[in-house]
Amino acid sequence: MTSILVVVGAVALTYGVDYLVLRVRAATNRNAYGSVTVNHYTAVLQKNGKTTLTFDPPQPWTCVNSLFPHQGWLPCWYLNRHPDQRTDI
């Protein structure tokens, strides 16, 4: 039980420090946000069981230069590794 609390505490501390570093970078205008070109497409499931894909043109998405997602933005390292974003309808 204590090992679980230690892990949860370490993750919470890491998240807090990551958020604090992001806020300091944003306040001092030092590379807090980035931009990654993302290929977005929508997958629509039809009544007959087939899926129709609708591709949008590549667009730059705002991201945060941090370890975890903050302020509604995904981390830039994640978007660089996953540039294809899918929305299922």
DRENPA-3360 file (N, C-alpha, C; in nm, 2 decimals, always signed):
BEGIN
1 = MTSILVVV = +0.08/-0.12/+0.00/+0.00/+0.00/+0.00/+0.09/+0.13/+0.00 ~ +0.19/+0.13/+0.08/+0.28/+0.24/+0.08/+0.35/+0.27/-0.05 ~ +0.38/+0.16/-0.12/+0.45/+0.17/-0.25/+0.36/+0.24/-0.35 ~ +0.23/+0.21/-0.34/+0.13/+0.28/-0.43/+0.13/+0.43/-0.40 ~ +0.13/+0.46/-0.27/+0.12/+0.60/-0.23/+0.25/+0.68/-0.28 ~ +0.36/+0.61/-0.27/+0.49/+0.67/-0.31/+0.49/+0.70/-0.46 ~ +0.44/+0.60/-0.54/+0.43/+0.62/-0.69/+0.33/+0.73/-0.72 ~ +0.21/+0.73/-0.66/+0.12/+0.84/-0.68/+0.17/+0.98/-0.64;
9 = GAVALTYG = +0.24/+0.98/-0.53/+0.31/+1.11/-0.49/+0.41/+1.15/-0.58 ~ +0.49/+1.06/-0.63/+0.60/+1.10/-0.73/+0.54/+1.15/-0.86 ~ +0.43/+1.09/-0.91/+0.37/+1.13/-1.03/+0.31/+1.27/-1.01 ~ +0.24/+1.29/-0.89/+0.18/+1.42/-0.86/+0.29/+1.53/-0.85 ~ +0.40/+1.50/-0.79/+0.51/+1.60/-0.77/+0.57/+1.63/-0.91 ~ +0.59/+1.53/-1.00/+0.64/+1.55/-1.13/+0.55/+1.64/-1.21 ~ +0.42/+1.61/-1.21/+0.32/+1.69/-1.28/+0.32/+1.83/-1.23 ~ +0.33/+1.85/-1.10/+0.33/+1.99/-1.04/+0.45/+2.07/-1.09;
17 = VDYLVLRV = +0.57/+2.00/-1.08/+0.69/+2.07/-1.12/+0.69/+2.10/-1.27 ~ +0.64/+2.01/-1.35/+0.62/+2.03/-1.49/+0.53/+2.15/-1.52 ~ +0.42/+2.16/-1.45/+0.33/+2.27/-1.47/+0.40/+2.40/-1.43 ~ +0.47/+2.40/-1.32/+0.54/+2.52/-1.27/+0.64/+2.57/-1.37 ~ +0.72/+2.47/-1.43/+0.82/+2.51/-1.53/+0.75/+2.57/-1.65 ~ +0.64/+2.51/-1.69/+0.57/+2.57/-1.81/+0.52/+2.71/-1.78 ~ +0.47/+2.73/-1.66/+0.42/+2.87/-1.62/+0.53/+2.97/-1.62 ~ +0.65/+2.93/-1.57/+0.77/+3.02/-1.57/+0.81/+3.05/-1.71;
25 = RAATNRNA = +0.81/+2.94/-1.80/+0.85/+2.97/-1.94/+0.75/+3.06/-2.00 ~ +0.63/+3.05/-1.98/+0.53/+3.13/-2.04/+0.54/+3.28/-1.99 ~ +0.57/+3.29/-1.86/+0.58/+3.43/-1.80/+0.70/+3.50/-1.85 ~ +0.81/+3.43/-1.88/+0.93/+3.49/-1.93/+0.95/+3.48/-2.08 ~ +0.85/+3.44/-2.15/+0.85/+3.43/-2.30/+0.97/+3.34/-2.34 ~ +0.98/+3.22/-2.28/+1.10/+3.14/-2.31/+1.05/+3.00/-2.36 ~ +0.99/+2.99/-2.48/+0.97/+2.86/-2.55/+0.87/+2.77/-2.47 ~ +0.76/+2.83/-2.42/+0.66/+2.75/-2.35/+0.57/+2.67/-2.45;
33 = YGSVTVNH = +0.54/+2.73/-2.56/+0.45/+2.67/-2.66/+0.52/+2.64/-2.79 ~ +0.47/+2.54/-2.86/+0.53/+2.51/-2.99/+0.42/+2.49/-3.09 ~ +0.46/+2.44/-3.21/+0.36/+2.42/-3.32/+0.41/+2.30/-3.39 ~ +0.31/+2.20/-3.42/+0.34/+2.08/-3.50/+0.24/+2.07/-3.61 ~ +0.28/+2.04/-3.73/+0.19/+2.01/-3.84/+0.12/+1.88/-3.82 ~ -0.01/+1.88/-3.82/-0.08/+1.75/-3.79/-0.18/+1.72/-3.90 ~ -0.18/+1.60/-3.94/-0.28/+1.55/-4.04/-0.40/+1.49/-3.97 ~ -0.51/+1.57/-3.98/-0.63/+1.53/-3.91/-0.73/+1.46/-4.01;
41 = YTAVLQKN = -0.80/+1.36/-3.96/-0.90/+1.30/-4.04/-1.01/+1.25/-3.95 ~ -1.13/+1.24/-4.02/-1.25/+1.20/-3.94/-1.30/+1.06/-4.00 ~ -1.33/+0.97/-3.91/-1.38/+0.84/-3.95/-1.52/+0.83/-3.91 ~ -1.61/+0.81/-4.01/-1.75/+0.81/-3.99/-1.80/+0.66/-4.02 ~ -1.86/+0.60/-3.91/-1.91/+0.47/-3.92/-2.05/+0.47/-3.98 ~ -2.06/+0.40/-4.10/-2.19/+0.40/-4.17/-2.28/+0.29/-4.12 ~ -2.41/+0.29/-4.15/-2.50/+0.19/-4.11/-2.47/+0.05/-4.16 ~ -2.40/+0.04/-4.27/-2.37/-0.09/-4.33/-2.24/-0.15/-4.27;
49 = GKTTLTFD = -2.18/-0.08/-4.17/-2.06/-0.13/-4.10/-1.93/-0.08/-4.16 ~ -1.94/-0.02/-4.27/-1.81/+0.04/-4.33/-1.78/+0.17/-4.27 ~ -1.66/+0.21/-4.29/-1.61/+0.34/-4.23/-1.56/+0.42/-4.35 ~ -1.61/+0.55/-4.35/-1.57/+0.65/-4.45/-1.47/+0.74/-4.38 ~ -1.36/+0.77/-4.45/-1.26/+0.86/-4.39/-1.26/+0.99/-4.47 ~ -1.27/+1.10/-4.40/-1.26/+1.23/-4.45/-1.14/+1.30/-4.40 ~ -1.05/+1.34/-4.50/-0.92/+1.39/-4.46/-0.92/+1.55/-4.47 ~ -0.87/+1.61/-4.37/-0.86/+1.76/-4.37/-0.71/+1.79/-4.42;
57 = PPQPWTCV = -0.69/+1.91/-4.47/-0.55/+1.95/-4.50/-0.47/+1.96/-4.38 ~ -0.34/+1.93/-4.39/-0.25/+1.94/-4.27/-0.25/+2.08/-4.22 ~ -0.26/+2.09/-4.08/-0.27/+2.22/-4.01/-0.17/+2.22/-3.90 ~ -0.12/+2.34/-3.87/-0.03/+2.35/-3.75/-0.12/+2.35/-3.62 ~ -0.08/+2.27/-3.52/-0.15/+2.26/-3.39/-0.06/+2.32/-3.29 ~ -0.11/+2.40/-3.20/-0.04/+2.45/-3.09/-0.02/+2.34/-2.99 ~ +0.10/+2.33/-2.93/+0.13/+2.23/-2.83/+0.22/+2.30/-2.72 ~ +0.24/+2.23/-2.61/+0.32/+2.28/-2.50/+0.45/+2.20/-2.49;
65 = NSLFPHQG = +0.56/+2.27/-2.47/+0.69/+2.20/-2.45/+0.70/+2.16/-2.30 ~ +0.63/+2.04/-2.27/+0.64/+1.99/-2.14/+0.62/+1.84/-2.15 ~ +0.63/+1.77/-2.03/+0.62/+1.63/-2.02/+0.47/+1.58/-2.03 ~ +0.38/+1.66/-1.96/+0.24/+1.63/-1.96/+0.16/+1.73/-2.03 ~ +0.03/+1.69/-2.07/-0.06/+1.79/-2.13/-0.10/+1.90/-2.02 ~ -0.10/+2.02/-2.06/-0.14/+2.13/-1.98/-0.23/+2.23/-2.05 ~ -0.32/+2.29/-1.99/-0.40/+2.40/-2.04/-0.48/+2.36/-2.17 ~ -0.51/+2.23/-2.18/-0.59/+2.18/-2.29/-0.50/+2.15/-2.42;
73 = WLPCWYLN = -0.37/+2.17/-2.41/-0.28/+2.14/-2.52/-0.21/+2.01/-2.50 ~ -0.18/+1.94/-2.60/-0.10/+1.81/-2.60/+0.04/+1.85/-2.59 ~ +0.13/+1.77/-2.54/+0.27/+1.79/-2.54/+0.33/+1.78/-2.68 ~ +0.43/+1.86/-2.71/+0.49/+1.86/-2.85/+0.56/+1.73/-2.88 ~ +0.62/+1.67/-2.78/+0.68/+1.54/-2.81/+0.58/+1.43/-2.85 ~ +0.46/+1.44/-2.80/+0.35/+1.35/-2.84/+0.31/+1.37/-2.98 ~ +0.28/+1.50/-3.01/+0.23/+1.53/-3.15/+0.34/+1.50/-3.25 ~ +0.47/+1.52/-3.22/+0.57/+1.49/-3.31/+0.58/+1.34/-3.34;
81 = RHPDQRTD = +0.54/+1.25/-3.25/+0.54/+1.11/-3.27/+0.41/+1.06/-3.32 ~ +0.30/+1.13/-3.30/+0.17/+1.10/-3.35/+0.11/+1.21/-3.44 ~ +0.16/+1.24/-3.56/+0.11/+1.35/-3.63/-0.02/+1.32/-3.70 ~ -0.07/+1.20/-3.70/-0.20/+1.17/-3.76/-0.30/+1.16/-3.65 ~ -0.39/+1.25/-3.64/-0.50/+1.26/-3.54/-0.63/+1.22/-3.60 ~ -0.70/+1.12/-3.54/-0.83/+1.07/-3.59/-0.94/+1.10/-3.50 ~ -1.05/+1.14/-3.55/-1.18/+1.17/-3.48/-1.28/+1.07/-3.53 ~ -1.33/+0.99/-3.43/-1.44/+0.89/-3.47/-1.57/+0.95/-3.45;
89 = I = -1.66/+0.93/-3.55/-1.80/+0.98/-3.53/-1.89/+0.86/-3.55;
% end
